[in-house]
């Protein structure tokens, strides 16, 4: 039988080759891969159809449905199932009349009936086998059958129908649809459209089938009316005038906060300070001849200086434009050539212009004004730098005008902005904005989205990308606050989320790419965020879900618009997870564009008859109609005519009757009502409720990672490559569904010129295959990349360049784009494996460079040929998300932690390897160097000799002689951390005798009010806060890493004279950072705190260290020996030198160095103690813990995996309230005769790690205990970014049992200080001093309350009933920004 069917199968394989499977737009993504859920409805046609022959009726229905499928898919070809079990392929070309289409359909039906019958499942299996595909091809998803045909949606195994039309009678048909894909509203509307279409063509069958309106009476009620008044004359005023009003009425209101990090201190600026500074800039520009409409270019970095410059330019009446220093000099010159600026502001932090740019300015521009180095000082003074012919700072002569307005009048049609977008001839276009749009929509947005002056906005957009305008102008219009991060906050994986939480950002503007940077490798929740506005690219459901997993209170607003539409955009709101947890479940993978904001319309216009709007579901071109459109392209009148079009839906002069009179000065700069549409070039379709979804481009313009690129611009540049004969660039999806730029190129047939660019292809690989081409032409491809790097921005360089002998053509002689697809992964792998196996070309790679190369190959979806260590990760297709993953992989494989900004700064193999070697402290790539384990000891000795005071006064008692009580002033660091807030509570919960305690709390914040609020929030989160605390807390703002904390002399002196006790608890806890990266935070900061005790009143000093300082083989052996001889563990009077060698982790090294230095201070007279806790765990009573704690993550990860590792050994886990009590008791201890007493914190008894994890089973969670090796393999193979252990894989997969081993510790001093404290204060003792099964139960219950663990099945024990308020639950995630466990696992 197979032999008989073979010819028919060959015929059918030809029929289905490269078939485009037709589908209709759906409403839902099916909940599961298997099966369909069939629903049906019947549709009646007008009575006149009843007299039509059934065969003719079938052809009419089939023709009408084919037309609708084409109009809704945007394709002119359709493939569908038809009667008698046949596949019908039709062409429905634009301009075809219905009578012609009917004739074509009749012929096509007869033709397919003449083909032999076929089993489509068998055909699919045969094609799969023949082409070695990973899937079964599908040939149809929709169909039209007759009444006799009983085909069901799940009739076939590999061809599940989405929709079937069944002709019941001549005047009635049934619609059977998959309700897992389509809503009843959509199917009902589709039925109405079919009826309307058939009715209209019945009356006029020579009509163009693409011109028949699909807007039904029901649809007209939800679609926009293109004839309504959009408020063209409602100018709200200029943004800089509104800003000045805020500055003059509320001058001290906080405007901008440049947050600090590391050695960079935070800076804050009021509305008044920024207003004064920008006034000075504006008067300077005016004095130098800048006039209304002139362009002033700003060479800028992210920061307050950019806002000052922008406002200064606007106040002068000029137009601002921004250049990013990251752009290549050649690209900067292109922008300058388009802008033709009359002024230039260089922000000092951005550095100097490249000489090539300076040369371009000298040769091509006539600048009236230039500020060479603008910098806003911390005290509000503004400097502009000096010019060669003027030795005084350029802005000093204008300082007296800081409170003087310029009084330059602008109107709604004045131009404030010049932004750049891609151009088709390789030259970007400059878009001139209008003042109308900058302010018109903010009042509506504030009301609609609940924005106010109390919000904290963020500056996260690219500085030369027009969304930066939203970042700046929205808060200053409202009188709100703008938060500016440091580059490391953006660049370090996971840190941006912590930054959002730390600074309480409430509103942010993001591109989807920046949203992915925000959430990638992030574990810190930021519940303060309430609104996230996304612009610039396609927003996915996954992006939203990931963001809301960290920010449960954020409502996400997807906004659709372009540089040309300015603020006039559409919006689609996704409610917060906390208000509607299941909302995302009902959305498709791409978030819709939604509907226009106030007085903004998205008009989806029929591409074949633009006098008609599209019906629901029909693909058309999107036009934006609004009063807030930009002016147009600078110097391009012909393109403006094509893109900015008068509204043809109303007659000329239609708006002449509007009363728009008035005598406001701005009316001199208004061109009157201009009812215009902007032609976006995007394709879209209306949803049943009138919202819009985007579905591609009408031209060759695409977006990659938020950047808009015209493929023509890329092709223009590639075509200029000397060896290029023909080329085309397309956007294709890779195997992961990511959009990828691919250029296909045919080289010139100049064999002599090509010879040096051609490599031999091994016999095992076909030369004509994709792998063969990549191998043969890899030198040519690299040369083309180098050519493009000089001409295009990095994001516009194609990820893949495919060299071909010829480009495929279709029968019309045009390039057949359907045959130019993303290469099969197997082809890329074969090419990659070839290059990996070649020794030639890789011999120059060092071992470290080869390791980096291998990591790149694993990450990059194109598996590129990396034959030079000068290859750039981003040229090869790397993205910010892939760079984030690379940082994680580097951490895992090479035990090196790099900020994401480092990968951007050093993008080549060679540069990155060199930087890794530098961070490691090695000169070469030789991993045997021992310097990493010895530098901390040598450094500690050097610091103690160079930085410590020569003498410290010894504090003998906190009570004056004969006194029974006295005020005591305690300086506490790390107060907003998990342990720190508990120490604060233990201090302030004490009675006022014998010590009346006031706490000077060091907090990093913009002001004292914010600092106190941070303290209150963290204490409230853990159930500690009492209003009585507030009067007893004094805030100290400063940077511990700076000498004298960067405080004014008087403030430092007052601290020295007033403080009695210092408790230094602050530290940067990081298990991967090397000593060099932790030195400032954990060592030098400790010295600066120590030196607070070097003068003034004599002080006690307590240092919270860690048992990580004892993580050497020496202390394990010492502990064992002590126990064998009857002792209790490592003695507290140990000299610490057993850790001078052999400590592996940077964190333990930094704690060891700090202890060493403190002991030297003790030898010089300082009295106090060193407290050494291990794992600091949550409260036994409430379970409240740091939600990001390593041990809690372990519980969560094991539940998700369903397995726990069987690990022997105990864990030194101690509840936080006990550690806090020890810290307080030790800080007030007389400390016997010891200058610097050590207080070890040791759990008695210790819980075994096995019992800790088995508690999950005890309380009802389904976990299985397996050997560690089996568990680690299961975790590694199954873990992804959603697993709680994902950020810690580098820890848990690297011999965890060995890492968990820790020495037993002597606790004689701990007992002494507690007994002494009780005798002195009679304070209620802490009963629970270790972690038991019951205490672990409270932690599990805590995780359950927070939603990190599901409700367990019934276990041997019920979960403890702990008490956590809703406020605590919402705050815990926000304040838990550091891991509570202070010992390395």
Secondary structure, DSSP 8 states (H G I E B T S, - for coil): -HHHHHHHHHHHHHHHTT--------S---SSSS---EEEEEEE--GGGGGS-HHHHHHHHHHHHHHHHHHHHT-SEEEEEETTTEEEEEE--TT-BHHHHHHHHHHHHHHHHTS----HHHHHHHHHHHHT-SS-----SEEEE-TT----TTSSSS---SEEEEEEETTEEEEEEETTT--HHHHHHHHHHHHHHHHHHHH-TTSBTTTS----HHHHTTS--TTS---TT-----HHHHHHHHHHHSTTSEEEEE--BTTB--EEEEHHHHHHHHHHHHHHHHHTT--TT-EEEEEE-SSHHHHHHHHHHHHTT-EEEEEETTS-HHHHHHHHHHH--SEEEEEGGG----HHHHHHHHHH---SEEEEEEEE-TTS-EE---BTTB-S-TTGGGGGGTT--------TTS--BEEEE--TTSS-EEEE--HHHHHHTHHHHHHHHT--TT-EEEE-S-TTSTHHHHHHHHHHHHT-EEEE--HHHHHSTTHHHHHHHHHT--EEEE-HHHHHHHHTT-----TT--EEEE-SS--BHHHHHHHHHH-TT-EEEEEE--GGGTT--EEEEE--TTT-TTGGGGS-SB---BEE-TTEEEEEE-SS-TTSB--BT--EEEEEEETT---EETT-HHHHHHHEEE-TTS-TTGGGG-------GGGGG------EEEEEEEEEEE-TTS-EEEEEESSSEEEETTEEEEHHHHHHHHHTSTTEEEEEEEEEE-TTS-EEEEEEEEE-S-HHHHGGG-----TTS-TTSHHHHHHHTHHHHHHHHHHHHTTS-GGGS-SEEEEESS--B-TTSSB-GGG-----HHHHHHHHHHHHH--TTTTTS-HHHHHHHHHHHHH-TT------TT-BTTTTT--HHHHHHHHHHHHHHH-----HHHHHHT-BHHHHHHHHHHHHT-SSS-TT--HHHHHHHHHHHHHHHHTS-S---B---SS-TT-S-EEEEEEESSTTSHHHHHHHHHHHTS-SSSEEEEEEEEE-SSSHHHHHHHHHHHHHHTT---GGGGGGEEEEE--TTSGGGG--HHHHHHHHHH--EEEE------SSS-HHHHIIIIIIHHHHHHGGGGSSS-BEEEEE--GGGG-SHHHHHHHHHHHHTT--SB-TT--SGGGSS---SHHHHHHHHHHHHHHHHHHTT-EEEEEE-SEEE--TTT----TT-HHHHHHHHHHHHTEEEE--SEE-EEEHHHHHHHHHHHHT---TT-SEEEEE---SS-EEHHHHHHHHHHTT---EEEEHHHHHHHHHHH--TTSTTGGGHHHHTS-HHHHH----B--HHHHHHHHHHHHHH--------S--HHHHHHHHHHHHHTTSS------SS--------HHHHHHHHHH--S-S--S--
